[in-house]
Amino acid sequence: MMRLRAFTMGLACIALAVSAAQAQGLKKYDSTSKEFWEKPPADWFLGDETEQQKGLAPPAGPALPTSMEDLQKNLANVKLPKGFKIEVYAQGVPSARQMAWGDKGTLFVGSFSAASVYAVVDNGGKKEVKTILKGMTMPTGIAFRDGALYVADIHQILKYENAEASLDKMPEPKVVYDDMPKYIPHGWKYLTFDKEGWLYVPFGPPCNECLPPSGLSQVRRVNPANGNSEVVAIGVRNSVGGDVDPRTGKYWFTENARDWISDDLPSDKLNVINRIGSHYGYPYCHQGDMVDPKYGMGHKCSEFVPPAAKLGAHVAPLGMKFYTGNQFPAEYRNNIFIAEHGSWNRHKYQGGRIMRVIADPDGKKVTQQVFATGWINGDQSYTGRPADIVLAKDGSLLVADDWAGAIYRISYGK
């Protein structure tokens, strides 16, 4: 009876909060219906506004990629540790997201809003950007293995054989996996191969904060050879980055926490899968120690796996990679580099940078420090937004910037 009374009181409090929000003219969204997920309003990401954060919305990106002249001006403001430098690797890559190397040195790049996939090739010492696939939905996630390009386009993963020899006319793709919901909100993907040739694929919920439809808020491990899959993590909100630890074979992944709590809560996360099928908290618990004010009733954060690291509120961590090259100093070996896309649900943006994370193989001792910063101009303005990281053959790092439509190269020299 006491539990029922407490639950009833909780519902009453929520009802009062909703009524108060409506009275104040705050936006509220019913993200519990299938119609909402299949036909989301243009501003679906807004969630339920709060008085403190009323009116905040993602900034509109540039209509065109940033010019080479302006890119170089912007990079002059980027700060790196001593001995490192950053330069433009390729310009004119609209909405650049995940990157993957081909066997012959072609850099393949997915996109967020451009509906295209690109190939960056060396043409007499100059980088040429080719649009090799058009008219897709949102092909953010790409990977390359054994001569084939894999593209995740919301509801299916496609395989393009012999891709590097077919840049002028890509072959007809083979669907290797399609047990994937068609919801576009948080439906963009990131692909990571493990040593066995299986792909790690995250599945985000189509909302800011809700009880997600079945088959979402999880990470799956998919075998593209036969379409088999297994769920390896649940309770995951929006992950758009991950990598396999070269020391252990374990999968680490970034996670974007919910919006519309406050400027400083909750923190985005870095997670590691130590046990298959673990629950990482969403939508009941955030940042490992914060019960959700609505969905967390009846739950304790101790029920769920805490993050390996709290990355900060609204920093939007996306692509990440373990550093396995030899160009950087020895202490950078096996460190994680994370592209933080940057805030929108915050009055003063943070993120918009590259973080360096030092972690032991079990994820128990984790420290982090800023590696590259300088893309935020003022309180709410970007000159660039890092979206992914990939290691080059020479040990340098490439960084995709979907705001400026460019790829950067970070190298080290004594």
C-alpha positions, -999 to +999 in steps of 0.1 A: +000+000+000+028+024+008+045+017-025+012+023-043+007+056-024+042+068-033+038+058-069+004+077-071+020+107-055+048+105-080+023+105-109+006+134-094+038+154-092+045+146-129+010+157-138+015+190-119+049+196-136+033+190-170+004+214-162+029+240-151+050+236-182+019+240-204+009+271-185+043+286-191+042+279-228+069+253-227+070+227-255+060+192-245+062+160-267+045+127-264+073+105-275+055+073-264+035+067-296+045+048-328+032+077-348+057+100-331+086+077-340+075+071-376+065+107-384+085+128-359+080+166-358+109+186-373+119+195-337+115+160-322+148+163-305+136+191-282+120+167-257+101+185-229+114+220-224+122+234-190+119+270-180+157+271-175+165+259-210+135+272-229+143+281-265+175+261-269+179+243-302+207+228-323+224+255-344+219+254-382+251+244-399+267+262-428+250+258-461+282+250-478+316+235-467+340+261-453+365+275-478+402+265-476+412+300-467+387+301-437+396+265-427+433+275-423+423+306-403+401+284-380+429+259-375+453+287-364+431+289-333+433+252-325+455+244-295+474+212-293+501+198-270+537+207-278+551+190-308+517+184-325+503+203-355+470+203-374+464+209-411+437+205-437+437+170-452+407+175-475+382+203-480+347+200-495+334+169-477+298+180-468+285+168-434+315+144-430+309+117-404+325+082-399+357+075-419+373+042-430+404+034-449+404+012-480+432-013-486+448+009-513+447+041-494+413+055-503+396+073-474+359+066-474+336+091-455+299+088-446+277+118-440+249+130-417+227+153-437+241+152-472+227+117-480+260+108-496+291+087-492+325+101-504+359+088-513+390+109-508+418+100-531+453+113-539+454+129-573+490+140-580+496+151-544+462+169-542+433+153-523+403+148-546+368+143-530+345+120-550+308+115-543+305+078-548+269+072-534+240+096-535+203+097-525+207+077-493+188+084-461+215+091-436+247+070-443+267+081-412+282+047-405+308+030-427+335+004-424+359-014-448+371-050-448+386-075-473+380-051-503+344-043-495+328-011-482+300-014-457+274+014-453+248+016-426+218+036-438+193+038-409+175+005-416+200-017-433+237-024-438+249-026-474+280-042-487+298-029-518+323-054-532+356-043-548+348-007-538+382+009-544+382-003-581+347+010-586+348+046-574+334+060-606+305+036-606+298+017-575+285-019-579+250-029-568+250-035-531+242-066-512+220-062-481+239-080-453+217-070-424+182-055-422+167-064-389+168-027-381+140-002-373+134+026-398+131+053-372+153+082-383+156+100-349+188+086-333+187+060-360+221+071-375+247+044-370+284+038-364+302+006-375+331-011-359+347-044-370+362-067-344+389-092-352+364-120-360+348-099-388+316-091-368+303-055-367+294-036-335+263-015-343+245+008-319+207+013-320+194+046-304+159+053-293+138+077-314+133+102-286+151+123-260+139+103-230+113+076-232+106+039-228+121+029-261+105+005-286+118-031-284+150-036-303+164-002-295+186+014-269+211-013-274+244-023-291+244-054-313+272-075-327+263-085-363+279-111-386+276-096-421+285-130-436+252-146-426+231-119-409+233-135-374+234-110-345+235-109-308+226-081-283+258-072-263+245-041-244+212-026-234+201+006-217+222+027-241+208+060-253+226+074-283+260+060-292+277+072-323+312+060-317+331+030-306+363+009-310+377-024-300+405-023-274+436-038-291+448-051-257+417-071-247+393-072-277+366-055-255+343-029-271+343+006-258+317+032-269+307+068-264+272+077-253+252+109-255+231+114-224+196+129-223+188+166-227+164+189-209+176+185-173+200+214-170+231+230-185+253+209-163+235+175-160+236+147-169+271+139-181+278+121-214+297+089-210+325+065-221+315+029-216+332-005-219+315-039-222+330-062-196+301-085-196+278-093-225+242-081-221+249-055-194+224-027-188+239+008-190+210+027-174+189+044-200+162+056-195+162+050-157+196+062-146+220+087-162+258+092-158+259+062-134+245+080-104+215+101-114+180+086-113+158+100-141+131+123-126+103+105-145+114+070-156+137+063-127+110+058-101+115+024-085+150+020-097+185+026-082+216+034-102+233+005-085+213-018-108+232-007-138+267-005-152+284+028-144+305+046-171+342+041-173+343+079-175+320+109-172+329+132-201+308+163-192+273+175-199+262+180-235+297+176-249+283+151-275+310+125-278+309+108-312+337+089-330+366+074-310+397+054-317+424+037-297+458+050-308+479+021-321+504+040-342+540+048-337+543+084-347+530+099-314+552+097-282+551+063-265+528+074-237+500+079-262+500+042-271+466+026-266+451+059-254+416+067-267+409+098-288+373+110-287+357+135-311+334+157-291+308+173-314+298+199-289+267+212-271+234+226-282+212+220-251+233+244-231+236+282-228+273+281-230+286+254-254+313+230-244+329+201-262+338+209-298+372+194-292+392+162-291+397+145-258+425+121-249+415+093-225+441+071-207+425+038-195+437+005-182+423-026-200+395-032-174+383+004-175+389+009-138+415+036-139+405+062-164+418+098-167+411+123-195+426+155-208+420+180-236+440+171-266+428+196-293+405+226-287+396+258-304+365+252-325+340+271-302+338+308-308+321+327-280+292+311-260+272+296-289+291+296-321+312+270-339+339+272-365+340+234-366+326+203-349+347+171-347+327+141-356+350+111-361+387+100-358+407+075-378+443+065-376+464+069-407+490+045-419+519+069-409+506+071-373+489+105-377+452+111-369+425+122-392+395+141-379+362+145-397+344+179-392+308+177-403+302+214-396+330+228-418+328+198-443+365+190-439+390+164-428+420+174-407+453+157-401+470+159-367+507+148-367+536+149-343+572+159-349+600+167-324 
